[in-house]
């Protein structure tokens, strides 16, 4: 889980990537359950939709940090590449 008050854009990008990967896992599980359990596929499909929503949210937060429009107080807001700390 990313701390919204101290995270960098790179942290949010990583979270978005993890959620996108979990989306694919839940999508595969949904397809398997469709074949086996039919209407029970609604449950893993809901998890897949939740993961994609989380991925989009993290991507938007990373972009807001890069542009300086992130609404939560964060020292990385508006920093180059959303990261105020030296590499």
PyMOL Python script that loads the backbone (N, CA, C, O; Angstrom):
from pymol import cmd

cmd.read_pdbstr("""\
ATOM      1  N   UNK A   1       0.844  -1.173   0.000  1.00  0.00           N
ATOM      2  CA  UNK A   1       0.000   0.000   0.000  1.00  0.00           C
ATOM      3  C   UNK A   1       0.891   1.237   0.000  1.00  0.00           C
ATOM      4  O   UNK A   1       1.914   1.280   0.683  1.00  0.00           O
ATOM      5  N   UNK A   2       0.495   2.226  -0.763  1.00  0.00           N
ATOM      6  CA  UNK A   2       1.270   3.443  -0.933  1.00  0.00           C
ATOM      7  C   UNK A   2       0.781   4.500   0.046  1.00  0.00           C
ATOM      8  O   UNK A   2      -0.423   4.715   0.184  1.00  0.00           O
ATOM      9  N   UNK A   3       1.729   5.171   0.737  1.00  0.00           N
ATOM     10  CA  UNK A   3       1.380   6.272   1.626  1.00  0.00           C
ATOM     11  C   UNK A   3       1.206   7.526   0.775  1.00  0.00           C
ATOM     12  O   UNK A   3       2.174   8.020   0.197  1.00  0.00           O
ATOM     13  N   UNK A   4       0.003   8.035   0.692  1.00  0.00           N
ATOM     14  CA  UNK A   4      -0.319   9.144  -0.205  1.00  0.00           C
ATOM     15  C   UNK A   4       0.389  10.437   0.164  1.00  0.00           C
ATOM     16  O   UNK A   4       0.518  11.321  -0.683  1.00  0.00           O
ATOM     17  N   UNK A   5       0.847  10.573   1.393  1.00  0.00           N
ATOM     18  CA  UNK A   5       1.479  11.819   1.829  1.00  0.00           C
ATOM     19  C   UNK A   5       2.982  11.865   1.574  1.00  0.00           C
ATOM     20  O   UNK A   5       3.575  12.943   1.605  1.00  0.00           O
ATOM     21  N   UNK A   6       3.603  10.727   1.326  1.00  0.00           N
ATOM     22  CA  UNK A   6       5.053  10.715   1.122  1.00  0.00           C
ATOM     23  C   UNK A   6       5.481   9.991  -0.148  1.00  0.00           C
ATOM     24  O   UNK A   6       6.671   9.968  -0.463  1.00  0.00           O
ATOM     25  N   UNK A   7       4.563   9.413  -0.870  1.00  0.00           N
ATOM     26  CA  UNK A   7       4.904   8.599  -2.037  1.00  0.00           C
ATOM     27  C   UNK A   7       5.378   9.463  -3.201  1.00  0.00           C
ATOM     28  O   UNK A   7       5.004  10.628  -3.336  1.00  0.00           O
ATOM     29  N   UNK A   8       6.199   8.864  -4.021  1.00  0.00           N
ATOM     30  CA  UNK A   8       6.640   9.519  -5.247  1.00  0.00           C
ATOM     31  C   UNK A   8       5.791   9.007  -6.407  1.00  0.00           C
ATOM     32  O   UNK A   8       5.020   8.059  -6.258  1.00  0.00           O
ATOM     33  N   UNK A   9       5.943   9.643  -7.548  1.00  0.00           N
ATOM     34  CA  UNK A   9       5.215   9.184  -8.739  1.00  0.00           C
ATOM     35  C   UNK A   9       5.641   7.769  -9.095  1.00  0.00           C
ATOM     36  O   UNK A   9       4.825   6.978  -9.569  1.00  0.00           O
ATOM     37  N   UNK A  10       6.897   7.442  -8.875  1.00  0.00           N
ATOM     38  CA  UNK A  10       7.386   6.092  -9.153  1.00  0.00           C
ATOM     39  C   UNK A  10       6.674   5.060  -8.264  1.00  0.00           C
ATOM     40  O   UNK A  10       6.375   3.954  -8.715  1.00  0.00           O
ATOM     41  N   UNK A  11       6.406   5.421  -7.011  1.00  0.00           N
ATOM     42  CA  UNK A  11       5.671   4.519  -6.119  1.00  0.00           C
ATOM     43  C   UNK A  11       4.268   4.254  -6.657  1.00  0.00           C
ATOM     44  O   UNK A  11       3.799   3.116  -6.659  1.00  0.00           O
ATOM     45  N   UNK A  12       3.607   5.307  -7.111  1.00  0.00           N
ATOM     46  CA  UNK A  12       2.264   5.142  -7.669  1.00  0.00           C
ATOM     47  C   UNK A  12       2.299   4.358  -8.975  1.00  0.00           C
ATOM     48  O   UNK A  12       1.400   3.561  -9.243  1.00  0.00           O
ATOM     49  N   UNK A  13       3.328   4.576  -9.788  1.00  0.00           N
ATOM     50  CA  UNK A  13       3.460   3.801 -11.020  1.00  0.00           C
ATOM     51  C   UNK A  13       3.626   2.317 -10.712  1.00  0.00           C
ATOM     52  O   UNK A  13       3.045   1.472 -11.393  1.00  0.00           O
ATOM     53  N   UNK A  14       4.415   1.997  -9.688  1.00  0.00           N
ATOM     54  CA  UNK A  14       4.592   0.600  -9.284  1.00  0.00           C
ATOM     55  C   UNK A  14       3.291  -0.012  -8.789  1.00  0.00           C
ATOM     56  O   UNK A  14       2.976  -1.159  -9.106  1.00  0.00           O
ATOM     57  N   UNK A  15       2.538   0.756  -8.013  1.00  0.00           N
ATOM     58  CA  UNK A  15       1.244   0.266  -7.522  1.00  0.00           C
ATOM     59  C   UNK A  15       0.283   0.029  -8.680  1.00  0.00           C
ATOM     60  O   UNK A  15      -0.453  -0.958  -8.691  1.00  0.00           O
ATOM     61  N   UNK A  16       0.290   0.931  -9.649  1.00  0.00           N
ATOM     62  CA  UNK A  16      -0.578   0.755 -10.820  1.00  0.00           C
ATOM     63  C   UNK A  16      -0.204  -0.507 -11.579  1.00  0.00           C
ATOM     64  O   UNK A  16      -1.075  -1.242 -12.044  1.00  0.00           O
ATOM     65  N   UNK A  17       1.079  -0.752 -11.702  1.00  0.00           N
ATOM     66  CA  UNK A  17       1.546  -1.955 -12.407  1.00  0.00           C
ATOM     67  C   UNK A  17       1.131  -3.230 -11.658  1.00  0.00           C
ATOM     68  O   UNK A  17       0.689  -4.200 -12.275  1.00  0.00           O
ATOM     69  N   UNK A  18       1.275  -3.223 -10.337  1.00  0.00           N
ATOM     70  CA  UNK A  18       0.860  -4.390  -9.537  1.00  0.00           C
ATOM     71  C   UNK A  18      -0.635  -4.648  -9.678  1.00  0.00           C
ATOM     72  O   UNK A  18      -1.058  -5.794  -9.831  1.00  0.00           O
ATOM     73  N   UNK A  19      -1.434  -3.587  -9.626  1.00  0.00           N
ATOM     74  CA  UNK A  19      -2.883  -3.763  -9.767  1.00  0.00           C
ATOM     75  C   UNK A  19      -3.255  -4.257 -11.159  1.00  0.00           C
ATOM     76  O   UNK A  19      -4.183  -5.051 -11.312  1.00  0.00           O
ATOM     77  N   UNK A  20      -2.541  -3.795 -12.163  1.00  0.00           N
ATOM     78  CA  UNK A  20      -2.806  -4.275 -13.527  1.00  0.00           C
ATOM     79  C   UNK A  20      -2.465  -5.758 -13.645  1.00  0.00           C
ATOM     80  O   UNK A  20      -3.181  -6.511 -14.305  1.00  0.00           O
ATOM     81  N   UNK A  21      -1.374  -6.179 -13.007  1.00  0.00           N
ATOM     82  CA  UNK A  21      -1.026  -7.601 -13.026  1.00  0.00           C
ATOM     83  C   UNK A  21      -2.080  -8.443 -12.315  1.00  0.00           C
ATOM     84  O   UNK A  21      -2.441  -9.521 -12.787  1.00  0.00           O
ATOM     85  N   UNK A  22      -2.574  -7.950 -11.179  1.00  0.00           N
ATOM     86  CA  UNK A  22      -3.630  -8.684 -10.473  1.00  0.00           C
ATOM     87  C   UNK A  22      -4.918  -8.720 -11.284  1.00  0.00           C
ATOM     88  O   UNK A  22      -5.673  -9.688 -11.203  1.00  0.00           O
ATOM     89  N   UNK A  23      -5.175  -7.670 -12.067  1.00  0.00           N
ATOM     90  CA  UNK A  23      -6.340  -7.685 -12.953  1.00  0.00           C
ATOM     91  C   UNK A  23      -6.266  -8.885 -13.893  1.00  0.00           C
ATOM     92  O   UNK A  23      -7.254  -9.599 -14.066  1.00  0.00           O
ATOM     93  N   UNK A  24      -5.106  -9.108 -14.497  1.00  0.00           N
ATOM     94  CA  UNK A  24      -4.975 -10.235 -15.434  1.00  0.00           C
ATOM     95  C   UNK A  24      -5.174 -11.566 -14.723  1.00  0.00           C
ATOM     96  O   UNK A  24      -5.778 -12.484 -15.279  1.00  0.00           O
ATOM     97  N   UNK A  25      -4.674 -11.674 -13.509  1.00  0.00           N
ATOM     98  CA  UNK A  25      -4.867 -12.916 -12.742  1.00  0.00           C
ATOM     99  C   UNK A  25      -6.358 -13.138 -12.492  1.00  0.00           C
ATOM    100  O   UNK A  25      -6.864 -14.241 -12.704  1.00  0.00           O
ATOM    101  N   UNK A  26      -7.062 -12.100 -12.044  1.00  0.00           N
ATOM    102  CA  UNK A  26      -8.499 -12.238 -11.773  1.00  0.00           C
ATOM    103  C   UNK A  26      -9.287 -12.487 -13.051  1.00  0.00           C
ATOM    104  O   UNK A  26     -10.302 -13.183 -13.028  1.00  0.00           O
ATOM    105  N   UNK A  27      -8.830 -11.926 -14.162  1.00  0.00           N
ATOM    106  CA  UNK A  27      -9.511 -12.179 -15.430  1.00  0.00           C
ATOM    107  C   UNK A  27      -9.381 -13.643 -15.836  1.00  0.00           C
ATOM    108  O   UNK A  27     -10.353 -14.239 -16.301  1.00  0.00           O
ATOM    109  N   UNK A  28      -8.216 -14.223 -15.671  1.00  0.00           N
ATOM    110  CA  UNK A  28      -8.013 -15.647 -15.973  1.00  0.00           C
ATOM    111  C   UNK A  28      -8.870 -16.513 -15.061  1.00  0.00           C
ATOM    112  O   UNK A  28      -9.484 -17.481 -15.509  1.00  0.00           O
ATOM    113  N   UNK A  29      -8.909 -16.159 -13.775  1.00  0.00           N
ATOM    114  CA  UNK A  29      -9.755 -16.905 -12.839  1.00  0.00           C
ATOM    115  C   UNK A  29     -11.223 -16.785 -13.247  1.00  0.00           C
ATOM    116  O   UNK A  29     -11.973 -17.758 -13.160  1.00  0.00           O
ATOM    117  N   UNK A  30     -11.635 -15.595 -13.692  1.00  0.00           N
ATOM    118  CA  UNK A  30     -13.021 -15.394 -14.135  1.00  0.00           C
ATOM    119  C   UNK A  30     -13.353 -16.300 -15.311  1.00  0.00           C
ATOM    120  O   UNK A  30     -14.417 -16.918 -15.338  1.00  0.00           O
ATOM    121  N   UNK A  31     -12.452 -16.384 -16.278  1.00  0.00           N
ATOM    122  CA  UNK A  31     -12.694 -17.236 -17.446  1.00  0.00           C
ATOM    123  C   UNK A  31     -12.819 -18.699 -17.024  1.00  0.00           C
ATOM    124  O   UNK A  31     -13.684 -19.418 -17.525  1.00  0.00           O
ATOM    125  N   UNK A  32     -11.968 -19.137 -16.113  1.00  0.00           N
ATOM    126  CA  UNK A  32     -12.034 -20.525 -15.632  1.00  0.00           C
ATOM    127  C   UNK A  32     -13.359 -20.776 -14.920  1.00  0.00           C
ATOM    128  O   UNK A  32     -13.992 -21.813 -15.116  1.00  0.00           O
ATOM    129  N   UNK A  33     -13.771 -19.823 -14.097  1.00  0.00           N
ATOM    130  CA  UNK A  33     -15.027 -19.997 -13.357  1.00  0.00           C
ATOM    131  C   UNK A  33     -16.230 -19.941 -14.301  1.00  0.00           C
ATOM    132  O   UNK A  33     -17.230 -20.613 -14.047  1.00  0.00           O
ATOM    133  N   UNK A  34     -16.162 -19.167 -15.370  1.00  0.00           N
ATOM    134  CA  UNK A  34     -17.253 -19.139 -16.351  1.00  0.00           C
ATOM    135  C   UNK A  34     -17.451 -20.521 -16.940  1.00  0.00           C
ATOM    136  O   UNK A  34     -18.583 -20.967 -17.125  1.00  0.00           O
ATOM    137  N   UNK A  35     -16.358 -21.198 -17.234  1.00  0.00           N
ATOM    138  CA  UNK A  35     -16.443 -22.536 -17.817  1.00  0.00           C
ATOM    139  C   UNK A  35     -17.009 -23.531 -16.807  1.00  0.00           C
ATOM    140  O   UNK A  35     -17.802 -24.401 -17.166  1.00  0.00           O
ATOM    141  N   UNK A  36     -16.604 -23.403 -15.557  1.00  0.00           N
ATOM    142  CA  UNK A  36     -16.978 -24.386 -14.531  1.00  0.00           C
ATOM    143  C   UNK A  36     -18.267 -24.014 -13.802  1.00  0.00           C
ATOM    144  O   UNK A  36     -19.161 -24.846 -13.650  1.00  0.00           O
ATOM    145  N   UNK A  37     -18.360 -22.761 -13.352  1.00  0.00           N
ATOM    146  CA  UNK A  37     -19.446 -22.416 -12.447  1.00  0.00           C
ATOM    147  C   UNK A  37     -20.438 -21.401 -12.952  1.00  0.00           C
ATOM    148  O   UNK A  37     -21.329 -21.002 -12.203  1.00  0.00           O
ATOM    149  N   UNK A  38     -20.323 -20.972 -14.173  1.00  0.00           N
ATOM    150  CA  UNK A  38     -21.228 -20.038 -14.824  1.00  0.00           C
ATOM    151  C   UNK A  38     -21.431 -18.757 -14.020  1.00  0.00           C
ATOM    152  O   UNK A  38     -20.533 -17.916 -14.006  1.00  0.00           O
ATOM    153  N   UNK A  39     -22.557 -18.571 -13.357  1.00  0.00           N
ATOM    154  CA  UNK A  39     -22.875 -17.297 -12.740  1.00  0.00           C
ATOM    155  C   UNK A  39     -21.974 -16.962 -11.566  1.00  0.00           C
ATOM    156  O   UNK A  39     -21.923 -15.807 -11.144  1.00  0.00           O
ATOM    157  N   UNK A  40     -21.261 -17.946 -11.027  1.00  0.00           N
ATOM    158  CA  UNK A  40     -20.313 -17.663  -9.938  1.00  0.00           C
ATOM    159  C   UNK A  40     -19.153 -16.799 -10.429  1.00  0.00           C
ATOM    160  O   UNK A  40     -18.395 -16.268  -9.617  1.00  0.00           O
ATOM    161  N   UNK A  41     -19.008 -16.653 -11.723  1.00  0.00           N
ATOM    162  CA  UNK A  41     -17.931 -15.838 -12.286  1.00  0.00           C
ATOM    163  C   UNK A  41     -18.102 -14.355 -11.964  1.00  0.00           C
ATOM    164  O   UNK A  41     -17.179 -13.567 -12.166  1.00  0.00           O
ATOM    165  N   UNK A  42     -19.258 -13.978 -11.473  1.00  0.00           N
ATOM    166  CA  UNK A  42     -19.495 -12.591 -11.102  1.00  0.00           C
ATOM    167  C   UNK A  42     -18.527 -12.162  -9.988  1.00  0.00           C
ATOM    168  O   UNK A  42     -18.074 -11.017  -9.965  1.00  0.00           O
ATOM    169  N   UNK A  43     -18.218 -13.065  -9.086  1.00  0.00           N
ATOM    170  CA  UNK A  43     -17.359 -12.722  -7.948  1.00  0.00           C
ATOM    171  C   UNK A  43     -15.939 -12.388  -8.399  1.00  0.00           C
ATOM    172  O   UNK A  43     -15.459 -11.300  -8.080  1.00  0.00           O
ATOM    173  N   UNK A  44     -15.237 -13.269  -9.129  1.00  0.00           N
ATOM    174  CA  UNK A  44     -13.897 -12.874  -9.565  1.00  0.00           C
ATOM    175  C   UNK A  44     -13.915 -11.723 -10.578  1.00  0.00           C
ATOM    176  O   UNK A  44     -12.946 -10.970 -10.675  1.00  0.00           O
ATOM    177  N   UNK A  45     -15.005 -11.587 -11.328  1.00  0.00           N
ATOM    178  CA  UNK A  45     -15.114 -10.461 -12.260  1.00  0.00           C
ATOM    179  C   UNK A  45     -15.171  -9.141 -11.488  1.00  0.00           C
ATOM    180  O   UNK A  45     -14.601  -8.140 -11.923  1.00  0.00           O
ATOM    181  N   UNK A  46     -15.853  -9.141 -10.354  1.00  0.00           N
ATOM    182  CA  UNK A  46     -15.902  -7.934  -9.524  1.00  0.00           C
ATOM    183  C   UNK A  46     -14.514  -7.590  -8.997  1.00  0.00           C
ATOM    184  O   UNK A  46     -14.135  -6.419  -8.963  1.00  0.00           O
ATOM    185  N   UNK A  47     -13.755  -8.603  -8.587  1.00  0.00           N
ATOM    186  CA  UNK A  47     -12.384  -8.366  -8.139  1.00  0.00           C
ATOM    187  C   UNK A  47     -11.531  -7.816  -9.279  1.00  0.00           C
ATOM    188  O   UNK A  47     -10.699  -6.936  -9.056  1.00  0.00           O
ATOM    189  N   UNK A  48     -11.722  -8.316 -10.483  1.00  0.00           N
ATOM    190  CA  UNK A  48     -10.970  -7.831 -11.643  1.00  0.00           C
ATOM    191  C   UNK A  48     -11.291  -6.359 -11.914  1.00  0.00           C
ATOM    192  O   UNK A  48     -10.390  -5.562 -12.176  1.00  0.00           O
ATOM    193  N   UNK A  49     -12.556  -6.006 -11.852  1.00  0.00           N
ATOM    194  CA  UNK A  49     -12.947  -4.609 -12.064  1.00  0.00           C
ATOM    195  C   UNK A  49     -12.383  -3.701 -10.979  1.00  0.00           C
ATOM    196  O   UNK A  49     -11.965  -2.577 -11.258  1.00  0.00           O
ATOM    197  N   UNK A  50     -12.371  -4.188  -9.750  1.00  0.00           N
ATOM    198  CA  UNK A  50     -11.803  -3.413  -8.645  1.00  0.00           C
ATOM    199  C   UNK A  50     -10.314  -3.172  -8.872  1.00  0.00           C
ATOM    200  O   UNK A  50      -9.825  -2.069  -8.624  1.00  0.00           O
ATOM    201  N   UNK A  51      -9.587  -4.185  -9.339  1.00  0.00           N
ATOM    202  CA  UNK A  51      -8.156  -4.043  -9.589  1.00  0.00           C
ATOM    203  C   UNK A  51      -7.883  -3.038 -10.701  1.00  0.00           C
ATOM    204  O   UNK A  51      -6.935  -2.258 -10.605  1.00  0.00           O
ATOM    205  N   UNK A  52      -8.686  -3.045 -11.740  1.00  0.00           N
ATOM    206  CA  UNK A  52      -8.471  -2.100 -12.832  1.00  0.00           C
ATOM    207  C   UNK A  52      -8.783  -0.680 -12.365  1.00  0.00           C
ATOM    208  O   UNK A  52      -8.120   0.269 -12.783  1.00  0.00           O
ATOM    209  N   UNK A  53      -9.781  -0.530 -11.508  1.00  0.00           N
ATOM    210  CA  UNK A  53     -10.088   0.795 -10.958  1.00  0.00           C
ATOM    211  C   UNK A  53      -8.939   1.288 -10.083  1.00  0.00           C
ATOM    212  O   UNK A  53      -8.593   2.469 -10.126  1.00  0.00           O
ATOM    213  N   UNK A  54      -8.350   0.406  -9.296  1.00  0.00           N
ATOM    214  CA  UNK A  54      -7.202   0.768  -8.464  1.00  0.00           C
ATOM    215  C   UNK A  54      -6.008   1.163  -9.328  1.00  0.00           C
ATOM    216  O   UNK A  54      -5.288   2.105  -8.997  1.00  0.00           O
ATOM    217  N   UNK A  55      -5.798   0.455 -10.422  1.00  0.00           N
ATOM    218  CA  UNK A  55      -4.688   0.753 -11.323  1.00  0.00           C
ATOM    219  C   UNK A  55      -4.862   2.138 -11.948  1.00  0.00           C
ATOM    220  O   UNK A  55      -3.913   2.920 -12.005  1.00  0.00           O
ATOM    221  N   UNK A  56      -6.053   2.432 -12.407  1.00  0.00           N
ATOM    222  CA  UNK A  56      -6.329   3.744 -13.002  1.00  0.00           C
ATOM    223  C   UNK A  56      -6.152   4.844 -11.966  1.00  0.00           C
ATOM    224  O   UNK A  56      -5.598   5.899 -12.272  1.00  0.00           O
ATOM    225  N   UNK A  57      -6.615   4.610 -10.752  1.00  0.00           N
ATOM    226  CA  UNK A  57      -6.486   5.594  -9.687  1.00  0.00           C
ATOM    227  C   UNK A  57      -5.017   5.881  -9.369  1.00  0.00           C
ATOM    228  O   UNK A  57      -4.637   7.040  -9.202  1.00  0.00           O
ATOM    229  N   UNK A  58      -4.197   4.846  -9.285  1.00  0.00           N
ATOM    230  CA  UNK A  58      -2.775   5.038  -9.000  1.00  0.00           C
ATOM    231  C   UNK A  58      -2.082   5.761 -10.147  1.00  0.00           C
ATOM    232  O   UNK A  58      -1.206   6.593  -9.912  1.00  0.00           O
ATOM    233  N   UNK A  59      -2.457   5.458 -11.370  1.00  0.00           N
ATOM    234  CA  UNK A  59      -1.874   6.145 -12.525  1.00  0.00           C
ATOM    235  C   UNK A  59      -2.240   7.625 -12.512  1.00  0.00           C
ATOM    236  O   UNK A  59      -1.395   8.474 -12.797  1.00  0.00           O
ATOM    237  N   UNK A  60      -3.471   7.936 -12.189  1.00  0.00           N
ATOM    238  CA  UNK A  60      -3.902   9.338 -12.113  1.00  0.00           C
ATOM    239  C   UNK A  60      -3.183  10.079 -10.996  1.00  0.00           C
ATOM    240  O   UNK A  60      -2.844  11.252 -11.153  1.00  0.00           O
ATOM    241  N   UNK A  61      -2.945   9.409  -9.864  1.00  0.00           N
ATOM    242  CA  UNK A  61      -2.215  10.037  -8.764  1.00  0.00           C
ATOM    243  C   UNK A  61      -0.771  10.329  -9.171  1.00  0.00           C
ATOM    244  O   UNK A  61      -0.232  11.382  -8.831  1.00  0.00           O
ATOM    245  N   UNK A  62      -0.150   9.412  -9.889  1.00  0.00           N
ATOM    246  CA  UNK A  62       1.224   9.628 -10.355  1.00  0.00           C
ATOM    247  C   UNK A  62       1.281  10.821 -11.302  1.00  0.00           C
ATOM    248  O   UNK A  62       2.187  11.648 -11.201  1.00  0.00           O
ATOM    249  N   UNK A  63       0.334  10.916 -12.209  1.00  0.00           N
ATOM    250  CA  UNK A  63       0.312  12.042 -13.147  1.00  0.00           C
ATOM    251  C   UNK A  63       0.059  13.357 -12.420  1.00  0.00           C
ATOM    252  O   UNK A  63       0.650  14.380 -12.765  1.00  0.00           O
ATOM    253  N   UNK A  64      -0.815  13.338 -11.417  1.00  0.00           N
ATOM    254  CA  UNK A  64      -1.081  14.557 -10.647  1.00  0.00           C
ATOM    255  C   UNK A  64       0.171  15.002  -9.901  1.00  0.00           C
ATOM    256  O   UNK A  64       0.443  16.200  -9.817  1.00  0.00           O
ATOM    257  N   UNK A  65       0.933  14.061  -9.361  1.00  0.00           N
ATOM    258  CA  UNK A  65       2.191  14.423  -8.697  1.00  0.00           C
ATOM    259  C   UNK A  65       3.162  15.053  -9.689  1.00  0.00           C
ATOM    260  O   UNK A  65       3.811  16.051  -9.373  1.00  0.00           O
ATOM    261  N   UNK A  66       3.265  14.488 -10.866  1.00  0.00           N
ATOM    262  CA  UNK A  66       4.187  15.022 -11.868  1.00  0.00           C
ATOM    263  C   UNK A  66       3.780  16.437 -12.316  1.00  0.00           C
ATOM    264  O   UNK A  66       4.636  17.284 -12.573  1.00  0.00           O
ATOM    265  N   UNK A  67       2.487  16.674 -12.403  1.00  0.00           N
ATOM    266  CA  UNK A  67       1.996  17.970 -12.887  1.00  0.00           C
ATOM    267  C   UNK A  67       1.875  19.002 -11.773  1.00  0.00           C
ATOM    268  O   UNK A  67       1.671  20.184 -12.052  1.00  0.00           O
ATOM    269  N   UNK A  68       1.996  18.579 -10.516  1.00  0.00           N
ATOM    270  CA  UNK A  68       1.881  19.518  -9.399  1.00  0.00           C
ATOM    271  C   UNK A  68       0.463  19.794  -8.977  1.00  0.00           C
ATOM    272  O   UNK A  68       0.204  20.793  -8.308  1.00  0.00           O
ATOM    273  N   UNK A  69      -0.469  18.928  -9.353  1.00  0.00           N
ATOM    274  CA  UNK A  69      -1.875  19.141  -9.013  1.00  0.00           C
ATOM    275  C   UNK A  69      -2.399  18.110  -8.021  1.00  0.00           C
ATOM    276  O   UNK A  69      -3.612  17.966  -7.863  1.00  0.00           O
ATOM    277  N   UNK A  70      -1.511  17.398  -7.358  1.00  0.00           N
ATOM    278  CA  UNK A  70      -1.916  16.383  -6.384  1.00  0.00           C
ATOM    279  C   UNK A  70      -2.567  17.088  -5.204  1.00  0.00           C
ATOM    280  O   UNK A  70      -1.980  18.018  -4.651  1.00  0.00           O
ATOM    281  N   UNK A  71      -3.764  16.673  -4.802  1.00  0.00           N
ATOM    282  CA  UNK A  71      -4.555  17.420  -3.826  1.00  0.00           C
ATOM    283  C   UNK A  71      -4.234  17.112  -2.377  1.00  0.00           C
ATOM    284  O   UNK A  71      -4.702  17.828  -1.492  1.00  0.00           O
ATOM    285  N   UNK A  72      -3.457  16.078  -2.098  1.00  0.00           N
ATOM    286  CA  UNK A  72      -3.063  15.749  -0.724  1.00  0.00           C
ATOM    287  C   UNK A  72      -1.669  16.341  -0.484  1.00  0.00           C
ATOM    288  O   UNK A  72      -0.805  16.206  -1.350  1.00  0.00           O
ATOM    289  N   UNK A  73      -1.419  16.990   0.659  1.00  0.00           N
ATOM    290  CA  UNK A  73      -0.090  17.548   0.907  1.00  0.00           C
ATOM    291  C   UNK A  73       0.992  16.468   0.778  1.00  0.00           C
ATOM    292  O   UNK A  73       0.967  15.456   1.478  1.00  0.00           O
ATOM    293  N   UNK A  74       1.932  16.707  -0.124  1.00  0.00           N
ATOM    294  CA  UNK A  74       2.989  15.742  -0.405  1.00  0.00           C
ATOM    295  C   UNK A  74       4.225  16.534  -0.838  1.00  0.00           C
ATOM    296  O   UNK A  74       4.121  17.400  -1.707  1.00  0.00           O
ATOM    297  N   UNK A  75       5.401  16.252  -0.244  1.00  0.00           N
ATOM    298  CA  UNK A  75       6.601  17.015  -0.623  1.00  0.00           C
ATOM    299  C   UNK A  75       7.015  16.786  -2.071  1.00  0.00           C
ATOM    300  O   UNK A  75       7.804  17.570  -2.598  1.00  0.00           O
ATOM    301  N   UNK A  76       6.530  15.766  -2.722  1.00  0.00           N
ATOM    302  CA  UNK A  76       6.895  15.453  -4.098  1.00  0.00           C
ATOM    303  C   UNK A  76       5.967  16.090  -5.124  1.00  0.00           C
ATOM    304  O   UNK A  76       6.134  15.867  -6.323  1.00  0.00           O
ATOM    305  N   UNK A  77       4.993  16.879  -4.677  1.00  0.00           N
ATOM    306  CA  UNK A  77       4.021  17.479  -5.576  1.00  0.00           C
ATOM    307  C   UNK A  77       4.697  18.502  -6.479  1.00  0.00           C
ATOM    308  O   UNK A  77       5.246  19.498  -6.008  1.00  0.00           O
ATOM    309  N   UNK A  78       4.650  18.245  -7.778  1.00  0.00           N
ATOM    310  CA  UNK A  78       5.227  19.162  -8.747  1.00  0.00           C
ATOM    311  C   UNK A  78       6.710  18.983  -8.981  1.00  0.00           C
ATOM    312  O   UNK A  78       7.299  19.720  -9.771  1.00  0.00           O
ATOM    313  N   UNK A  79       7.331  18.024  -8.316  1.00  0.00           N
ATOM    314  CA  UNK A  79       8.759  17.775  -8.504  1.00  0.00           C
ATOM    315  C   UNK A  79       8.989  17.115  -9.860  1.00  0.00           C
ATOM    316  O   UNK A  79       8.089  16.464 -10.391  1.00  0.00           O
ATOM    317  N   UNK A  80      10.190  17.278 -10.427  1.00  0.00           N
ATOM    318  CA  UNK A  80      10.472  16.601 -11.705  1.00  0.00           C
ATOM    319  C   UNK A  80      10.265  15.096 -11.561  1.00  0.00           C
ATOM    320  O   UNK A  80      10.822  14.469 -10.661  1.00  0.00           O
ATOM    321  N   UNK A  81       9.482  14.540 -12.430  1.00  0.00           N
ATOM    322  CA  UNK A  81       9.113  13.135 -12.410  1.00  0.00           C
ATOM    323  C   UNK A  81       8.415  12.768 -11.091  1.00  0.00           C
ATOM    324  O   UNK A  81       8.364  11.592 -10.730  1.00  0.00           O
ATOM    325  N   UNK A  82       7.886  13.751 -10.378  1.00  0.00           N
ATOM    326  CA  UNK A  82       7.151  13.484  -9.145  1.00  0.00           C
ATOM    327  C   UNK A  82       8.005  12.956  -8.021  1.00  0.00           C
ATOM    328  O   UNK A  82       7.509  12.252  -7.141  1.00  0.00           O
ATOM    329  N   UNK A  83       9.299  13.287  -8.036  1.00  0.00           N
ATOM    330  CA  UNK A  83      10.205  12.774  -7.018  1.00  0.00           C
ATOM    331  C   UNK A  83      11.131  13.887  -6.591  1.00  0.00           C
ATOM    332  O   UNK A  83      11.992  14.307  -7.365  1.00  0.00           O
ATOM    333  N   UNK A  84      10.968  14.385  -5.347  1.00  0.00           N
ATOM    334  CA  UNK A  84      11.796  15.496  -4.875  1.00  0.00           C
ATOM    335  C   UNK A  84      13.130  15.007  -4.305  1.00  0.00           C
ATOM    336  O   UNK A  84      14.066  15.795  -4.169  1.00  0.00           O
ATOM    337  N   UNK A  85      13.225  13.740  -3.978  1.00  0.00           N
ATOM    338  CA  UNK A  85      14.452  13.205  -3.400  1.00  0.00           C
ATOM    339  C   UNK A  85      15.478  12.909  -4.503  1.00  0.00           C
ATOM    340  O   UNK A  85      15.112  12.425  -5.574  1.00  0.00           O
ATOM    341  N   UNK A  86      16.757  13.198  -4.245  1.00  0.00           N
ATOM    342  CA  UNK A  86      17.769  12.856  -5.253  1.00  0.00           C
ATOM    343  C   UNK A  86      17.906  11.361  -5.399  1.00  0.00           C
ATOM    344  O   UNK A  86      17.748  10.610  -4.436  1.00  0.00           O
ATOM    345  N   UNK A  87      18.202  10.932  -6.618  1.00  0.00           N
ATOM    346  CA  UNK A  87      18.353   9.495  -6.878  1.00  0.00           C
ATOM    347  C   UNK A  87      19.645   9.006  -6.401  1.00  0.00           C
ATOM    348  O   UNK A  87      19.944   7.819  -6.536  1.00  0.00           O
TER     349      UNK A  87
END
""", "prot")
cmd.dss("prot")
cmd.show_as("cartoon", "prot")
cmd.util.cbc("prot")
cmd.orient("prot")
